[in-house]
Amino acid sequence: MDARTRQPLDGVTITAGATGQQIISDANGHFSLPAEGAAATLNFQLIGYTTRSVSVRLPYSETLLVSLQPSATNLSEVVVTGYEANRPLLETAGAISIVDSEVMQRFDESSLVRAVNTVPGVRMEERAPASYRISIRGSSLRSPYGVRNVKMYLDDVPLTEASGVTMLNMLDAGNIDRMEILKGPVGSMYGAGTGGAILLEPKRAAPGEHRLEVGATTGSYGFRRYAVTAATGGEKANALVQYTRQQYDGYREHTAMNRDVFLLSTQFHPTEKQTISAFLIYSDLFYQLPGALTQEQYNENPRQARGGMFGSVAQNATMNMDGVNVGLSHEYKLSSKWRNITSVYGLIRAQDHPFNTDYERNANQEYGARSRLAYTTRLGAAEAIFTVGGEYQRGFQVARTYDNNGGAVGAMRSDDELISETGLLFAQAEFKLPGNWLATAALSYNDTRYDITRLQQAAAGTDFQFVRDFNAVLSPRVALLKRLTNTISAHASVSAGYSPPTEEEILTSDGVLNQELEAEKGLNYEAGVRGLLLGGRLSFDVVGFSFRLNETIVSRQEVSSIAVFRNVGSTRQNGVETALAFTVVEEPAAALSLLKIWGSYTYNHFRFKEYQQGETVLSGNRLTGVAPHMATTGLDLATSPGFYLNLTANYVADIPLNDENTVFSDSFLILGARTGFRKPLGKNLTLDAFAGTENLTNQKYSLGNDLNAFGGRFFQPAADRNYYGGLSLRYTL
């Protein structure tokens, strides 16, 4: 079976080591071999998976469960879990990109930013160390900070909270093994959202793996990262324990960061029909907020922090969070046709934030569940999979705001209790039709409600309760795919999206209730083609889309630097996303074992369709915060002696920083490189020593600009040329 999806593998070649006898696994993954003697060694081979050997003592009369790890990035072999299909990417109708461990290891694992930015149509930014923002097809329009309007899951458990926000910075990049990025509205399966969904898989121990790994990285501006990982895996169970600590003094003034993360990731297979997955993450995060600069300050000294009476240093603007997130998922195959996956989770988190103009203290607790039932059958000549399910989340938050007196708590401004509830019911029918056609129809029912009880407000002095119950919305999706050849497929889809405001958009950080804000609704049309050419050496993925968004939410800073939100009409967002990869050399035994060239390009023609601000008509203006052109390219080289080299170039065109399109960030081209030596030292020990550089050309640029900023404070300068180096040692039993 596939070690990741636990699905049976058809066509695996099983060879008996002593006799050379071979057999092929059937459609259910079953095989049987006669054997004699005291022991036997079996070798398992399948294209797209790592070859594995298993030794068994004879006589052996039980069922042998053998899990194979996916190894190739070949589109014909890569299985995706998006849209609940567990199908190869070539048979998935939708714009999906995969960021696997190989992509993440091209960089220093200090964050996911550079790995995510290799994906067309996606932009991840870091306004300050650990202050992330993710945009899928322009969805950062309403995200002055944090991850919003992008639904995220970790191991089938919602990572996005009931309030609509995602605390991605509570994870370490080293916790993640794989990401599936679904672009465009995905409300038919993953709930409210018009910006897309990201499915994360935590690191796990592979079957038969027993290892201890330690690593350390150091770099410019006081960067230090330490990681310890212990993993053990068998056919019935596996467990991985990881501790990471990351510290950074900062390129800019007031940008220090400390983060400790503990991850426990386990999986159990008590029977052939059951899989139980669980994780526990504890995180303790602190980072300073330098604040944005004006154009003049940016030109004069990009390393300075925001100054003045409400400056970042004067007010000790920082983020302090610690919390625990626990998830449990159970998959049960009731029969060859019925399958159920049920997940539950809970989290607690405490926050203590002195900001430039106020001081916030919050405490969160949340629980939720997601369950789906799948039925596989045949309807005449068609194979069919029917899926129904639901998801529920409930969060409770105590939120208090105070005056910030130089980094100390002042007089209370407001004391609120917030209950966030969101629910989702969904159904999907997928048909594999004659002639290599696949058709999908899906529908979901989404509902969101916020209950806010104000216990104290300095101005009013009285209690009151505010309830915002958004109208439940149906979100349909229809998709069609055609396998043109064994290695090329074309797909098209139409999907509707629905995205209610987050709790932070309803209740802003100054304690003001935004009672009139409406949910966004959008309709997306897209078509694409993906596949392999030149004997599988050239892979390509091209998607064109047209998205219409109504009741568009935008953010704007007021004089106090508090972000406020409002609906402004509609937008039209047209674009093209392309990804190419060409494997020049792939000969594991040769001196030059790998040479691969790859790249991605995104074209965005995003415009406000209907937008008027007072007497000023902004219709036709470029969408704020979105670059019309983005491109990333790279080269990967490896040798059989153990030397490797990764080169990356990232280009971003000019970006409008306000809705009026009067201020733009400059375009930039960033180059990065990593080289190292990875080699076994004896039978059990493996060394990986590496060094790298980012911003090799010493480009001056801003990463994570503040949009529609008051006082012209738009720019969050990124680090100039910087270096890092480190090593890891892996001991395998």
N, C-alpha and C positions, 0 to 999 in steps of 0.2 A: 504494500500500500504506500501511497504518498505520505511522507512523514509530516507534511504540513497540513494537508486537507483530510488525511485518513481515508481517502477514497481508494478503492481497489485499482491496481495497475494491470492492464492487459498488455501482453506481448513482452513481458520480462523474460530474458534468457537466463535460465538457471543451469549452471554447469557444476557437476560433481568433480571436485579437484583431483581425486585419485584416479577415477575411471574415465573422466572426460565426457561422461554421459550428459546429454542436454535435454531440456524440456522447456516449453514456452508456457507462461501463465495464461489462464483463460480470461474471459471477460469479467469474471468475479475476482480475479487475482489469485485463483487457486492453482496449485501444482502438487504433484506427488512423484516421489522418486524412490525406487527400491535401493537399499544400501546394506552393506555387510561390514563386519568388523567392529572395532570398539568405538570408533569416532569417524565423522565425515566432515569435510569442509565444502561448503556450497558457495559459489560465486554468482552474484546477481548483477545483470547488466541491462540497462535500458537507456536509449538516447535521451538526453536531457536530465539524467540523474547520475549522481555519484555512484560508481561501482562499489559494491560492498561484498565482503566475505563474512560468512557466519560458520562457526564450528559448533557441531552438536555431538553429544555423546550418544552412542547407540546401545541398546535399541531405543528408538524415539517414536512414541505412539501418540503424542499430543499434537495439537495444532501449533505450527510454528508461525509466529507473526513477524514479518520482516518489513521494516520501514526503509524506504529509499529517499534520500535528500535530493530535491531539485538542484541542478547545478548549472544548467544552461540558460542563457537569455534568449534562446531561439523562440520566436513567436509561436511556432507550432507546438512547443512543449510547455510554455509558461501558462499555468493555471491561475485564474483570478477568481476571487470570491465575491467581487462586486456584483450587485443585482442578484445575489443569492444563487448564482448558476453553477459555480465551481466548474467552469468550462475553460478551455484554452482561450487565450486572448484573441486568437484568430476567429473564434466563434462567439465573441462578445460584442453585441451591438451597442457601442457607446464609446465616448472619449475617455479612455482610461490609460493612465501612465503608471509605471511601476518604478519605485526607488528601492533597490534591494541593498543588501549589505555590501556588495562589491562597489556600488556607487558611493555609499557613505564612507567606505574605507579609503576612497581617493583623497579624503581631506583629514583634518586633524581631530574630528569628533568633538570639537568644542561646542558646536551647535549644528543644527540641521540645515542652516540657511544655504550654504553653498551646494549641498546635495539636492535640496528641493529646487533650487534655481536652475538645475539642468533640465527641468521639465518644461515643455512648451505650454504657454497659457497660464503659468503659475509664477507668482512672485512672492518670495518671503523676504522680510526686512527685519532689521534689528536696530530699533531706535536708540537703545542703550544695551549693554551686555545683558542678555536674558529678557529683554523687552521685545517680544516677537510680534509680528503682524504678517498674516498670510492673505494674499489676494489670489483668487481663482477667477479669471476673466473679469477683472476689474472690481471685485467685491470689497475692496478696501475703502470704497467711497464713504462708508458709514463707520469705518474703524479707525478712529484717531489713535487708538492704542489697543493692544490685545487682539485675540483671534475671535472674530465674529462672522456670522453669516456663512460659516463653513462648518458643517457637522463632522465631528471626529469621533472615532471609535477606537478602543484599545482591546484587542482580543475579543471582539464581538460585544464589548461592553461600552455604553456611551461614555465618552470622555468629555464631550460637551455637556455642560450642566443644564438643569431645567431653566435656569435664568438666561440661557443662550450664549454664555461665554465659555471659553475653553482655556484652562490654565496649562497650556503646553509647556510653559517655562518651568513647571514643577517636575518635568522629566529631564533626564540626561540623554544626550544624543546616543550614547552607548547602550541605552536600554532598548533601542528599537532595532529590530532585525529587518523589517520590510514595511513599505508603505504602498498602498494602492490609492491613487488620486483619481476621483471621479469628478469630471468637470461638468458644470452646468447644473440645472435643477435636478435634484435626485429625491424629491419629496415622496415619490411613489414607493420607495423602500426604506428611506432613512429619515423621514420626518421633515419638519419645517426647515426650509433653506433654499435660497436661490443661487448661492455661490458654489455649491458642490459639496463633496464629502471626502474625507480622508480616513482610510482604514489602516490602523497600525497593528503590527504584530510584535510582541515583545520577544526578546531573545530567549531561546530555550536550548536545552541540551539535546543533542541528536542521539538517536538510539545507538547503543554501544559506545558512546563517548564518555570518557572519564578524564577530566582535565582540571588543572589549576592554572590560572593566568594572572600575571601581574604586569602593570604597565605604568609608565610615567612620561609626561610630556611637559616641556617648559618652553617658553617663548618670550617674545618682546612684550614690553609694558607689564611685566610681572605676571605673565600667564603661567599657571601651573595646573596640571590635571593628573590625578592619580586614580587608578582603577584596579580592583581586585575581583576576580570572577572564579567561582568554583561551580563545576557542572558535572552531573552524572546522569547517564541515560541507559535505560534498558528497554525491553520490549513491552513491559507492563507499566513502567513509570519512568519519569525523568524529572529532574529538578535543577534549577540554576539559581545561584545566589550571587548578587553583584553589588559592590559598594563603589561609588565614585565620589570624588571630591574635586571640585573645580574652583580655582581662585584667579582673580584678575585685578590688577591695580588700576588699569584703565588707560586708554590713549588720551582721553579728555580729562579735564579736571572733574572730580566728583563722579567717576564712573567705575568705582570698585565693585566687585561682585564676589560672593561666596555661595556655593551650593553643595549640599551633601544629599545624595540620593541612595537609598537602599532598595533593591529590587529582589523579590522572591517570585520566581516563575516556575510553576509546576504543571505536570500533566500526568494523568493516570488512565490506564486502559484496563479496568477490572475484568471486562469481558470483550469478546470480539465485537460486540454490538455497542459498547459504551466508551465514551471518551470524556473525561472530566478535566477541565483546564482551570487554573486558578492563578491569580497574581496578587501580590501585596506591594505597594510602593509607599515608602516614607520619604518625604522631601522637606528639607529646611533650606530656604532661599532668602538671600539678602542681596539687594543691589541698589546702587545710588542712581538718581535721576538727574542728569546734567542739564536738561532743558534745551529747548531749541534756540538758535541764534538768528539774528537778522542778517541780511546780505552783507552789511558793513562789518559786523562782528565776525562773520564767517570768513570774509576776505582778510581781515586784520589778523585773527588768531583762531583757527578752527579748534584748537585744543581747550579753549576756555569754556566754562560753564555759564549758564544764564546768570546775570548779575542783577544788581539793584536791591530794593527793599524786599522784594519777594523772590530774590535769587535762590538758586538751588542750594548753594553753600550756606547762605544766611538762614534758610528755612530747613536745612538738613533734609531735602527732598529724597526719600528713600522708599523702597518696597521691602517689607518684611513678612514672609509667609512661611508657615509650616503646616503640614497636613499628611493624612493617610488616606490612600485610595485602595479599596479591596474589590476584586471582581471574581466571580465564579461562573463557569459555563459548563453545561452538561449536554452532550450530544448522545442521543439514543436512537439506534436503528431498530425500529419496531419490527420491520420485516424487510424483504428486498425492495419493497415499494414505499414504505413509510419511514420518515425520518423526522425527529424533533430536536431542536436546539433551543435551550432555555438558559438565559443568563440573568444573574442578579448582581448588584453592586451596592456599595455604600462608601461615603467619604465624609471626612471632617476636616476643616481647615480653619486656621486662625490667621488674621491679617492685621498688621499694624503699620499704617502708612502716613507719615508726615509728607504732605504735598506742598507745593509752592504757596498756595492760598488757603489751605485748610488741612485738617488732620482727621484721618479716618481710622476707626477701629471696628473690624467686622469679625463675625464668627459664623461659619457655614456648616451645615450638616445636610446630607442628601442621601436618598436611596432611590433605587429604580430597578426595573426588570424589562427584559425583552425576550419574546418567545416566538418561534415560527415552526410551522408544521409543513413538510413537503411530501407530496405524493407523486410518484413516478409511474407512468403507465403507457400504454399504446392505444391510440385511437385510429384504427385502420392502419394505414401506412405511416402514420406520424407518431413520433415519440413525444410524450407530453410530460411536463413537470408543473404541478400546481402547488403554489405556496401561499399560505395565509399566516398572519401573525399580528402581533401587537407590541407596543412599547409604552411604558409609563415611567415618568420621573417626577419626583417631588423634592423640592429643596426648601430649607428654612434658613433664613439669615437674620442675624441681629446686626444692624448697621447704625453706627453712631458717628456723627461728624462734630468736630470741635474747631475752634480757632487754633491756628498754628502760631505759637509764640516762639519763633526761633528754633523750631524743632521740638518744642515741648507742648503738651496738651494744654489748651486754653479753655475758654468758656464753651459749654455745649451749644451746638447749633440745632441739632435734630437727633432724635432717637427713634429708630424705625425697626419694626419687625416685618419681614417680607416672606411670603410663601409663594413659591413658583411651582406651577404644575403644568406639565405638557404631556399629551397623549397622542398616540398614533396607532391606527389600524390599517393594515395593508394586505393586498392580495395581488398575486401575479400568476399569469399563465404563460408558459413557454412551450413552443411547438417546434420540433425538429422535423421539417417537411421533406418530402422527396425532392430531388433536384438540388440538394445542398442549400435549402432555404431554412432560416430560423426566424420565427416570428414571436414577438413578446408583447403582451398587454398587461399593464399594471395600474393599480389605483390605490390611493391612500386617503385616509380621513384624519386630518390634523387639527388639534385643539390645544390652545394655550391660555393660561389664566394667571394673573398676578393679584395677590391680596397684600396690600400694604397698610399696616397699622402704625400711625404716627403717635408715639407715646409722649413726645415732647418736641416743641418747636419754639425757639427763642422769640420769634416775632409774634406767634399766635398765642402761645401759652395754653392751648387747649388740645385735647386729643381728637383725632378723627381717623376714619378708615376709608381707603380708596381701593376699589376693585376694578380691575381691567380684564374683562373676559372677551377675548377676541373671537369673532365668529369662526366656527369650524369651517374648514375648507377642504374640498376634494381636489387631489392632485393626480391627474392621470399621466401615463407614459405609454407610448406605442413605439415599437422599434422593429426593424426588419433587417436581416443580414443574409447575404448570399456568398457562399464559398465559390469564388470564380474558378480557382484551381486548388490544388492541395496546399499551396503556399500563399495564396492571395485571397482576401475577402473584402467586400464592400458592405457598408452599413448606413442606415439612415434612421432617424428617430425624431419624434415630437414629444416634448415633455413640458409640464406646467410646474411652476414653483411658487411657494408661499413662504414668506419669512416675516414673522411678527417681530416687533422691536424687542431687544434684549432688556433685561431688568435695568441695566446701567443706562439705557437710553430713555427709559421711563422715569427712573429716579437718578438724576445726575448727581455728581459728587458734591455739589453745593447744597443738596437737600431739596432742590426744586422738583416738583412732580410735573412731568410732561404728559398731560392728560389727553391731548388731542392727537397723539402720534398714531398713525394707522400702519397696518402690515403692508409689506411689499408683495406684489403679485407679478409673475412674469411667465412668458411663453417662449420656449426655445426650439428652434429648428436646426438640425445639424445632419451632415452627411460626411462620410469619410471612407478611406481605403487604406488597408495596411497589409503587409506581407513581406515576403522574402524573394530575392532575385539572386542571380549568379550563384546558383547552387547553395543558397542559404547564407552566403557571405555578406550580402547587402540586405539590411532590414529597413523598412520605411513605414511611417505612420503619418497620414495627412488627414486633417479634419477641418471642415469649414462650418461655421455656425452663424446664426442670426438670432439674437435675443432681444425681446421687447420687455422692458420692465416698467411697471406702473406704480404710482405712489412711492417713487424712489426716495429713500432716506439719505440725507446728506448731513454732515457735521460741520459746525462752525464754532470757533472759539469766541467767547465774549471777553470783555475787559479783564475779568478775573482769571482768564486762561482756562475756564471751565468749558468743556465741549458740550454744546447743545445740539439737538437733533430736530429735524423737521422734514415733512414730505414736500417734494418740490415738483411733482408732475410725472414725467416719464423720460426714459432714455431708450436709445436704440444702439445696440452693441453687435457689430459684425466683425468677424475675425477669421483668421486662418492659423492653424497650428501644425507644425511639421517636425518630425524627428527622423533622423537618418543615422545609420551606423554601418560601417564597412570594416569587416575583419580581413586585413591584408594577410596576416600570418596567424595560424593557430596550430602549432606543432609542439605538443608538450615535451617531446624528446629532443627537439632541436635546440641549438644554442640560443637562438631567438625564438622563444616559445609562443609569444603573443605580440601582435602589433595591430591595434584597432584605432580607427578614426571615427568619431561620432560628432553629432551636432544637433541642435534644435533651433527653430526660428518661430517667432510669434509676430503676427501682424494684427493690430487692433485698430479698428475704425469705430471708436466709441464716441457718441455725441449725446448731449442733452436734447431731447426732442421737444418737450414743453417745459419751460422753466422761466419764471419771472420773479425777480427779487425787487420788491417795491415798484419803482418805475423803470427799472432796468430789465430789459429782455435778454436772457442768457440762452435762449433756444438756439441750437446749432453749435454751441461751444463744445470744445473737447471735454471729455469726462475727466474730472479732477483726480489726480493721483495715478493716472494710467499712461504708460509710455506707448506710443504707436508701434514701436519696433523693439523687440528683445531677441537676443541670440546668444547661444552658448555653444562652444565647440571644445573638443578635447582630443587628446591622444593618450593611449595607454600602451605601455611597452613592458614586457617581462622577459626574463631570460632563464634558462634552466639552471645556471649557477645560483640564481636567487636575487639578482639585481632587478629593480623595477623602477619605472618612471611614469608619472601622471602629470599631464599638462592640461590646463583649463584656461579658457578665455571667455569672459562674460561681457556682453555689450547691452547697454540700456540707453534708449534715445531720451530726448528731453521730455520732462513731465510737467504738465500744468499743476501748479500748487494751490490755485484758488479757482473758484467757479467762474470768476470774471475772465480768466485766462490772461491775466496781466503779469503774473509771476511764474517763471519756469525754472526748474532745476536743469543744470547742464547735462548733456549726454556724457557717458563715461564708458571706458573699456578697461576692464580689470583682468590682469593675468595672474595665474597662480601655478605653482609647481610643487610636486612632492616626489622625492626619490628615496629609495631605501634598499635594504638587503634583508631578504627573508629566507632563512635556511634552517633545516633540522641540524641540531647539534647532538649527534648520537641518536639512540633509538627513541627516546621519550621527550626530548627537549627541543623546542623550536624558538628561534630568535627572530625578531623583527625590529631592526634599527632603521630609523627614518629621519628625514629632515625636509623642511618645506618652507615656502615663502608665499605670502599673499600680497596682492597689490604690487606686483613686481615692478611695474612702471611708475610707481609712486604717484598714482592718480589722486587728485583732490576731488572728492565727491561726497554727496550726502546720501545716507542709507536710512530710509524710514522718515521721510519728510513729514512735518506737521502740516496738515491741509487746512486751508481757510484760517490760518493762524492770526490771532490778534496782534497788532503791533509789528507785523512783518517778521515774526519769529517762526520761520518756515524750516530752517535747516538743522539737521542732526548729523554733523560731520562723522564720517567713518575714518578708521585708522589709515595712516599712510603705510609705506612699505614696512612689513613686519615679518618676523621669522619664527619658526618653531622647530623643535627636534625632540626625539624621544626614543624609547624602546619598549618592547613588551617581550615577556618570556612566558611560553606556554609549556607546561609539563603535562604530558598525556600518559595515562596508565595503559 
